[in-house]
Amino acid sequence: MSDTVETIRTVRQIRQYAPDPVPDDVAKQLLRVARWTGSSRNSQPWHFIVVTDREQLRRLGQLRPPIAWLAGAPLGIAIVLDGTSATGEAYDEGRVTERILVAAHALGYGGGVAWFGDEKQQAGAKRILGIPAERTARSIVMIGRATTRTDPRPNPRPGGRKPLSELVSYDRWGRSRS
Ligand SMILES: Cc1cc2nc3c(=O)[nH]c(=O)nc-3n(C[C@H](O)[C@H](O)[C@H](O)COP(=O)(O)O)c2cc1C
């Protein structure tokens, strides 16, 4: 397997970080990657808020317990969408998020995605970050040097992945390779 492909395969969710700030140059590289992400009809329906203020991150982390770990991360990139096309923007948001995570990993940093929660919690995140109410803001991508891959949440998700044999068919649904 090529090194690049292996780098992509080994991207994992990081939730615990060293306190060291993320250098500006690293943040800029991630933003360039985000900027060049393809989007539906090349609409580029996003705006990125780089958050390094610990108090802001702590307040975001208080929106719901599974994202309390935001308080310990040095930097986040909140993804704000235009709010004009729900399905297209959800897809675009996933693409740009994954690219940021992959780029961070390639640069030796860890990354983790956090969802703010339901509509009320998203409204809370918008208030904290000063985002206009009509925009969509449901997630933030955290970046920093990983200290561990352990999931510190009270109800951690099991790791690992389903085997390819459960995930893939050939030529027709349910058909295994002969
Ligand atoms: C759409 C989406 C939302 C997620 N939201 C959260 C979240 O709010 N909090 C969190 O700790 N992890 C969140 N995750 C991370 C997943 O839990 C993680 O990708 C999954 O458990 C696999 O982790 P691994 O790659 O380390 O095995 C989210 C992932 C996705 C794709």
Ligand as a Chemical Component Dictionary entry (heavy atoms), coordinates in Angstrom:
data_LIG
# 
_chem_comp.id                   LIG 
_chem_comp.type                 NON-POLYMER 
_chem_comp.pdbx_formal_charge   0 
_chem_comp.three_letter_code    LIG 
# 
loop_
_chem_comp_atom.comp_id 
_chem_comp_atom.atom_id 
_chem_comp_atom.alt_atom_id 
_chem_comp_atom.type_symbol 
_chem_comp_atom.charge 
_chem_comp_atom.model_Cartn_x 
_chem_comp_atom.model_Cartn_y 
_chem_comp_atom.model_Cartn_z 
_chem_comp_atom.pdbx_ordinal 
LIG C1  C1  C 0 -21.145 12.964 11.413 1  
LIG C2  C2  C 0 -20.270 12.641 12.598 2  
LIG C3  C3  C 0 -20.513 13.223 13.830 3  
LIG C4  C4  C 0 -19.696 12.934 14.919 4  
LIG N1  N1  N 0 -19.928 13.551 16.113 5  
LIG C5  C5  C 0 -19.136 13.289 17.156 6  
LIG C6  C6  C 0 -19.337 13.970 18.390 7  
LIG O1  O1  O 0 -20.234 14.813 18.507 8  
LIG N2  N2  N 0 -18.517 13.688 19.422 9  
LIG C7  C7  C 0 -17.494 12.794 19.296 10 
LIG O2  O2  O 0 -16.776 12.608 20.267 11 
LIG N3  N3  N 0 -17.285 12.114 18.147 12 
LIG C8  C8  C 0 -18.074 12.359 17.073 13 
LIG N4  N4  N 0 -17.857 11.715 15.880 14 
LIG C9  C9  C 0 -16.736 10.764 15.739 15 
LIG C10 C10 C 0 -17.164 9.308  15.655 16 
LIG O3  O3  O 0 -17.562 8.869  16.917 17 
LIG C11 C11 C 0 -15.950 8.537  15.108 18 
LIG O4  O4  O 0 -15.746 8.914  13.777 19 
LIG C12 C12 C 0 -16.160 7.023  15.144 20 
LIG O5  O5  O 0 -16.418 6.593  16.460 21 
LIG C13 C13 C 0 -14.941 6.295  14.597 22 
LIG O6  O6  O 0 -13.816 6.652  15.340 23 
LIG P1  P1  P 0 -12.371 6.027  15.026 24 
LIG O7  O7  O 0 -12.024 6.420  13.624 25 
LIG O8  O8  O 0 -11.445 6.637  16.019 26 
LIG O9  O9  O 0 -12.474 4.540  15.163 27 
LIG C14 C14 C 0 -18.629 12.010 14.773 28 
LIG C15 C15 C 0 -18.376 11.445 13.516 29 
LIG C16 C16 C 0 -19.178 11.765 12.443 30 
LIG C17 C17 C 0 -18.856 11.155 11.083 31 
# 
loop_
_chem_comp_bond.comp_id 
_chem_comp_bond.atom_id_1 
_chem_comp_bond.atom_id_2 
_chem_comp_bond.value_order 
_chem_comp_bond.pdbx_ordinal 
LIG C1  C2  SING 1  
LIG C2  C3  SING 2  
LIG C2  C16 DOUB 3  
LIG C3  C4  DOUB 4  
LIG C4  N1  SING 5  
LIG C4  C14 SING 6  
LIG N1  C5  DOUB 7  
LIG C5  C6  SING 8  
LIG C5  C8  SING 9  
LIG C6  O1  DOUB 10 
LIG C6  N2  SING 11 
LIG N2  C7  SING 12 
LIG C7  O2  DOUB 13 
LIG C7  N3  SING 14 
LIG N3  C8  DOUB 15 
LIG C8  N4  SING 16 
LIG N4  C9  SING 17 
LIG N4  C14 SING 18 
LIG C9  C10 SING 19 
LIG C10 O3  SING 20 
LIG C10 C11 SING 21 
LIG C11 O4  SING 22 
LIG C11 C12 SING 23 
LIG C12 O5  SING 24 
LIG C12 C13 SING 25 
LIG C13 O6  SING 26 
LIG O6  P1  SING 27 
LIG P1  O7  DOUB 28 
LIG P1  O8  SING 29 
LIG P1  O9  SING 30 
LIG C14 C15 DOUB 31 
LIG C15 C16 SING 32 
LIG C16 C17 SING 33 
# 
